[in-house]
Amino acid sequence: MALNREWHLLHRLPRTATLEERLDWHLAHAAACGCREMPESIRKELEARGLIEVTPRSLR
């Protein structure tokens, strides 16, 4: 999937975003845009909270 420019323009992640804001933003981003992979640290935190499924890639 390509960059969803409109979504990015409407959903800017603040530089001082809290962990909760970052988690929410990355979940929404993954659903709306396929421009890049989710950062490993975010993916692991979401998995630990049971918000996304563990993948073979995340077990490395």
MOKA-V912359 format. One record per pair of residues at least 12 apart in sequence whose C-alpha atoms are under 6 Angstrom apart, sorted by the first residue. I is the first residue (numbers start at 1). GAP is how many residues later the second one is. If there is no record, write none. Layout:
i:I gap:GAP
i:I gap:GAP
This chain:
i:1 gap:33
i:2 gap:32
i:2 gap:33
i:3 gap:30
i:3 gap:32
i:4 gap:29
